[in-house]
Amino acid sequence: MNNLLLAIGDVSKIATDDYVGFTFFVGCMAMMAASAFFFLSMNSFDRKWRTSILVSGLITFIAAVHYWYMRDYWAANAESPTFFRYVDWVLTVPLMCVEFYLILKVAGAKKSLMWRLIFLSVVMLVTGYLGEAVYRDQAQIWGLISGIAYFVIVYDIWLGQAKKLAVQAGGAVLKAHKTLCWFVLVGWAIYPIGYMAGTPGWYDGIFGGLAMDVIYNIGDAINKIGFGLVVYAAAVASSSTSEA
């Protein structure tokens, strides 16, 4: 009860012009609603899609919990909750990579593909954290390493083995894979903008005046909820085809 009252007290401190606090609050509510939607819809689909829908729900649920803490941290300290954010990412981003493997299993995807994507995502996140929170004077170098890992992921899903498997599967799987690829290429590209807005470097004059946390929060909402909705749409399409 005391924790609930404390949380309510923190929310009341959000000023009308505190756009960062507002995006934390909205992000928390959106992630909670999305996770409830995905969990409650699991039994509506064939067994082959249930794990994918479950993972979508886990992604948004984990994010909702972290956004609850990040919202309170911002309200209490008025500073970026970098540690909480990267803990969230190191759990949810690899799960997004797992989604590629799950939808491509019907085309014979092997676990080596999944582990490769997971490894690259962890490298991307760990080096990003080092540049943003530990070695800020070398943020450009760590950001470059993180960016290389990101572009390898992009190559794998757009042109590599994952793309070949998606083409082989065709139908709803190919459509879902292509949409998820666009999320990674465009949606994930939001995060480097936030990184550059919050770290020193040659890009100060371009992104220095932007609110890093607002950019990150918008990116999370688009990508985490969007990933799940793409998988949900693929499950609906696949189920409709089966019934027909």
N, C-alpha and C positions, 0 to 999 in steps of 0.2 A: 504494500500500500504506500509506503514511504517513497519507494522508487517511482511509483505511478505519479504521486503528487509532485515529485522532483521533475519528472519528465514534463508534466503539465506546466510547471513553473518555468521551465526552460523555453517551451513553445511560446509562452506569453511574452518573452523577452525579444522575440523577433520583431524588429521594427518594420514599418510599412515600406521603407526603401531598402530593406536588407534582401536583395535579390538572391544572394548566395544562400541565406537561410531558407528562403522561399523554395528554391529548387531542391534543397535537401529534404524539406518537408513533403513537397509534391512527389519527389522521387521515391521516398519511403512509402507513401500511400499507393503510388502506381505499381511498385514492385510487389507490395502485399496483394493488391487486387489481381495482378497478373498471375502470381503463384497460386492463389485460390482458384482462379479460372482453369489453369492447366491441371492442377491436381483433381478437381472435380470432373474434368472432362476425360480423364484417362480411360475409364471403362466404356467409353463410347466408341472405341476403335479396336481394330484387330490387335492381337497380341504383339505383332511385329512392330507396331507403332507405339505401344504403351511405354516402352522404355524411353523412347525419344521424348514423349510428352512429359514423362516423369523428370527427365534431365532438364527440360525447359522449366518445369516448376521449381526444381532445385536451384537453378541459376537465379531466378527472380526471388526465391525465398531467401537464399544466402545474401543476396544484395539488399533485400528489405531489412534484414537484421542489422547489417552493417550500416545502412543508411539511417536506421534508428539511432545508432550510437554516434554516427558522424554528425547528424543533426544536432544532438545534444552537445557534442564536443564543440561544434561551431558556436552554438548559443552561449556556452560557458566561457570559451577562450577567444572567439573571433579570429581563429587561425585555421589554416587548412589541416584537416585530419589525415595527413599523408599516410601514416602507418595503417590506420583502419582501411583506407582506400586500397592500398596495395595488398593487404590481407584478403580483402574482398576479391580483387582481381586475380590473385594467385589461385583462388579457388574456382572462380566463375569462368575465367577465360579458357583454362584447359577444358572445362566442361563444354564450352562452345565448340572446341575442337573435337570433342567426343561426339558431338551431334553430327559432324561430317561422317565419321566412321559408322555411326548407327544407321544413317539413312542410306549409306553405300554398302551395307552388309549384304543386301539383296543381290548386289552385283559382284559379290565375292571379295569385298575389301578385307584385308588382313589387319591384325592388331598392330603390325609394325607401322602401318600408316598412322594409326591413332597415336601411338607412342612418339612417333616422329613429330607430329603436330603439337602434341603436349609438350615435348622437350623444347621445341622452338618457342612456344608461347611462354614457357617459364624463363628461358633465356631473355626474351623480350622484356618481361616484367621485372626480373631481378636487376638487369642492367639499367632499366628505367628508374627503378627505386634508388640504385646507387647514385645515379646522376642527379636525381631530384632531392634526395634526403641526406646522402652521406658525403659524396664528393662533388659538391655543387660547383666548385671552381673548374671541374672537368666535365660539366654537364653536357657539353657539346660532344665529347668523345663517347661517353656512355650512351648518349642519345643516338649516336651514329650506330653503335653496336646493336642497340635495341631495334633501330630501324632496319638493319640488315636482316635480323631474325624475322621481322615482320614481312619484309619483301620475299624471303624464302617461303614463308607460309602462303603468301599471295601467289607465288609461282606454282607451288604444289597444288593448290586448289583450282587455279585457272588453267594451267597448262600441263601439269604433271599427272601422276598416277590417279589422283582423285578425280580429275576431269575425265580421264579415259573411262573410269568405272561409272561415272555418272552418265556418260554418253551410252555406255553399254546397257545400263539399266533403263534409260529412257523414261517417258511418261512423267508421273508426278515426282519421281526421284530426281530426274534431270532438271525439272523446273525448280524444285526446292533447292537443289545444289547451286544452280545458277544464281538464284536470289540471295542465298547465303554468301556466295562469292562476292556479290555486289555490296553486301553489308560489310564484309571484311575489307574490301578495297576502298569504299567510300565512308562507311560508318566508323570503322576503326581508324581512319585517317583523321578523325576529329581529335583523337588523343594526343598525337604529336603537337597539334596546335596548343592544347592545354599545357603540355610539357614545356613548350617554348615560352608560353605566357608566364610560367612560374619559375623558370630557371634563367640564369644569366648566360649571355652568348651573343654571337653576331646578329641574332634575330631580335634583339631588344627593341630596335626601332620599329619593327613590324608588329610584333605580338605583345610587347611589353605592357601596353595599357589594357589588355584584356583580363577578365576575371577567370583565373585558372579553374576554380571549382565549379563555376557555372558551366564552363565548357565541358568539363569532365562529367558533370551531372546530366547534361543534355545527351552527351555521348552514351552514357550508361543506359538511359531510358530508351534511346533509339535502338541500341544494339541488343541489350539483354531481352527486352520485351519483344523487339522485332524478330530476333532469332526464334523465339518461341512461337510467335504467330506464323512464321514461315513453315515451321515444322507442323504446327496445327493444321494449316491450310493443306499441306501435302498429305497429312493423315486423312483429312476430310475427302480430298480428291481421290485418294487411293481407295478409301472405303466405298465411295460412290461408284467407282469403276467396278469394284468387286461385286456390289449388289446388282449392278446392271448386267 
